[in-house]
Amino acid sequence: MAGRPEIERLEIVSLDGIADKSSPIVRAELKELFESLNETDRKVFILRAKGYTIKEIAESLNVSRTRVRERLSRIKRRIAEYVEL
């Protein structure tokens, strides 16, 4: 994973830099949704939001690209369900 060593030591602790800091309501809702995801899904979500490719995410998590795509699809469904509430 040349060029992106930070991916190896990723620790998900917050949504800083991803959530819209100008809207506390959106941040609170996004935080609630984010915290409802399991740890691996949170990593996939954050890495994709930071611009990592599916291949880079798969390599960093030691899973197939298909598995990353499945996780992203599940996350998108969860977001869609959450927005509809």
C-alpha positions as protocol buffer text, in pm:
chain_id: "A"
residue {
  index: 1
  type: MET
  ca { x: 0 y: 0 z: 0 }
}
residue {
  index: 2
  type: ALA
  ca { x: 261 y: 247 z: -105 }
}
residue {
  index: 3
  type: GLY
  ca { x: 167 y: 612 z: -77 }
}
residue {
  index: 4
  type: ARG
  ca { x: -96 y: 572 z: 191 }
}
residue {
  index: 5
  type: PRO
  ca { x: 68 y: 432 z: 505 }
}
residue {
  index: 6
  type: GLU
  ca { x: -190 y: 596 z: 733 }
}
residue {
  index: 7
  type: ILE
  ca { x: -445 y: 341 z: 616 }
}
residue {
  index: 8
  type: GLU
  ca { x: -260 y: 70 z: 807 }
}
residue {
  index: 9
  type: ARG
  ca { x: -310 y: 237 z: 1145 }
}
residue {
  index: 10
  type: LEU
  ca { x: -659 y: 376 z: 1095 }
}
residue {
  index: 11
  type: GLU
  ca { x: -853 y: 415 z: 1415 }
}
residue {
  index: 12
  type: ILE
  ca { x: -1209 y: 536 z: 1386 }
}
residue {
  index: 13
  type: VAL
  ca { x: -1296 y: 762 z: 1676 }
}
residue {
  index: 14
  type: SER
  ca { x: -1493 y: 1046 z: 1522 }
}
residue {
  index: 15
  type: LEU
  ca { x: -1642 y: 1198 z: 1210 }
}
residue {
  index: 16
  type: ASP
  ca { x: -1426 y: 1510 z: 1222 }
}
residue {
  index: 17
  type: GLY
  ca { x: -1357 y: 1636 z: 875 }
}
residue {
  index: 18
  type: ILE
  ca { x: -1644 y: 1444 z: 719 }
}
residue {
  index: 19
  type: ALA
  ca { x: -1961 y: 1578 z: 878 }
}
residue {
  index: 20
  type: ASP
  ca { x: -2078 y: 1927 z: 796 }
}
residue {
  index: 21
  type: LYS
  ca { x: -1948 y: 2126 z: 1091 }
}
residue {
  index: 22
  type: SER
  ca { x: -2186 y: 2411 z: 1021 }
}
residue {
  index: 23
  type: SER
  ca { x: -2494 y: 2202 z: 1101 }
}
residue {
  index: 24
  type: PRO
  ca { x: -2505 y: 2051 z: 1451 }
}
residue {
  index: 25
  type: ILE
  ca { x: -2832 y: 1868 z: 1373 }
}
residue {
  index: 26
  type: VAL
  ca { x: -2684 y: 1696 z: 1068 }
}
residue {
  index: 27
  type: ARG
  ca { x: -2370 y: 1611 z: 1263 }
}
residue {
  index: 28
  type: ALA
  ca { x: -2571 y: 1456 z: 1548 }
}
residue {
  index: 29
  type: GLU
  ca { x: -2780 y: 1247 z: 1309 }
}
residue {
  index: 30
  type: LEU
  ca { x: -2476 y: 1139 z: 1112 }
}
residue {
  index: 31
  type: LYS
  ca { x: -2294 y: 1051 z: 1433 }
}
residue {
  index: 32
  type: GLU
  ca { x: -2588 y: 837 z: 1547 }
}
residue {
  index: 33
  type: LEU
  ca { x: -2596 y: 654 z: 1214 }
}
residue {
  index: 34
  type: PHE
  ca { x: -2217 y: 617 z: 1211 }
}
residue {
  index: 35
  type: GLU
  ca { x: -2213 y: 470 z: 1561 }
}
residue {
  index: 36
  type: SER
  ca { x: -2477 y: 216 z: 1460 }
}
residue {
  index: 37
  type: LEU
  ca { x: -2236 y: 68 z: 1204 }
}
residue {
  index: 38
  type: ASN
  ca { x: -1998 y: -210 z: 1305 }
}
residue {
  index: 39
  type: GLU
  ca { x: -1627 y: -125 z: 1324 }
}
residue {
  index: 40
  type: THR
  ca { x: -1538 y: -262 z: 979 }
}
residue {
  index: 41
  type: ASP
  ca { x: -1824 y: -77 z: 812 }
}
residue {
  index: 42
  type: ARG
  ca { x: -1711 y: 242 z: 986 }
}
residue {
  index: 43
  type: LYS
  ca { x: -1361 y: 194 z: 849 }
}
residue {
  index: 44
  type: VAL
  ca { x: -1494 y: 133 z: 498 }
}
residue {
  index: 45
  type: PHE
  ca { x: -1719 y: 440 z: 524 }
}
residue {
  index: 46
  type: ILE
  ca { x: -1439 y: 669 z: 645 }
}
residue {
  index: 47
  type: LEU
  ca { x: -1182 y: 542 z: 398 }
}
residue {
  index: 48
  type: ARG
  ca { x: -1420 y: 578 z: 104 }
}
residue {
  index: 49
  type: ALA
  ca { x: -1520 y: 927 z: 222 }
}
residue {
  index: 50
  type: LYS
  ca { x: -1150 y: 1017 z: 233 }
}
residue {
  index: 51
  type: GLY
  ca { x: -1111 y: 911 z: -129 }
}
residue {
  index: 52
  type: TYR
  ca { x: -949 y: 571 z: -98 }
}
residue {
  index: 53
  type: THR
  ca { x: -1020 y: 332 z: -384 }
}
residue {
  index: 54
  type: ILE
  ca { x: -1209 y: 9 z: -336 }
}
residue {
  index: 55
  type: LYS
  ca { x: -886 y: -176 z: -413 }
}
residue {
  index: 56
  type: GLU
  ca { x: -694 y: 17 z: -144 }
}
residue {
  index: 57
  type: ILE
  ca { x: -967 y: -44 z: 112 }
}
residue {
  index: 58
  type: ALA
  ca { x: -980 y: -415 z: 27 }
}
residue {
  index: 59
  type: GLU
  ca { x: -604 y: -448 z: 60 }
}
residue {
  index: 60
  type: SER
  ca { x: -594 y: -262 z: 391 }
}
residue {
  index: 61
  type: LEU
  ca { x: -870 y: -478 z: 540 }
}
residue {
  index: 62
  type: ASN
  ca { x: -740 y: -796 z: 381 }
}
residue {
  index: 63
  type: VAL
  ca { x: -1073 y: -870 z: 208 }
}
residue {
  index: 64
  type: SER
  ca { x: -1189 y: -893 z: -152 }
}
residue {
  index: 65
  type: ARG
  ca { x: -1301 y: -592 z: -353 }
}
residue {
  index: 66
  type: THR
  ca { x: -1639 y: -763 z: -382 }
}
residue {
  index: 67
  type: ARG
  ca { x: -1667 y: -767 z: -2 }
}
residue {
  index: 68
  type: VAL
  ca { x: -1587 y: -394 z: 14 }
}
residue {
  index: 69
  type: ARG
  ca { x: -1852 y: -323 z: -250 }
}
residue {
  index: 70
  type: GLU
  ca { x: -2104 y: -529 z: -50 }
}
residue {
  index: 71
  type: ARG
  ca { x: -2024 y: -332 z: 263 }
}
residue {
  index: 72
  type: LEU
  ca { x: -2059 y: -3 z: 76 }
}
residue {
  index: 73
  type: SER
  ca { x: -2396 y: -113 z: -60 }
}
residue {
  index: 74
  type: ARG
  ca { x: -2511 y: -207 z: 290 }
}
residue {
  index: 75
  type: ILE
  ca { x: -2394 y: 128 z: 425 }
}
residue {
  index: 76
  type: LYS
  ca { x: -2578 y: 313 z: 146 }
}
residue {
  index: 77
  type: ARG
  ca { x: -2897 y: 120 z: 226 }
}
residue {
  index: 78
  type: ARG
  ca { x: -2861 y: 207 z: 595 }
}
residue {
  index: 79
  type: ILE
  ca { x: -2817 y: 574 z: 508 }
}
residue {
  index: 80
  type: ALA
  ca { x: -3120 y: 565 z: 276 }
}
residue {
  index: 81
  type: GLU
  ca { x: -3331 y: 399 z: 548 }
}
residue {
  index: 82
  type: TYR
  ca { x: -3211 y: 650 z: 802 }
}
residue {
  index: 83
  type: VAL
  ca { x: -3294 y: 946 z: 579 }
}
residue {
  index: 84
  type: GLU
  ca { x: -3644 y: 813 z: 521 }
}
residue {
  index: 85
  type: LEU
  ca { x: -3725 y: 800 z: 895 }
}
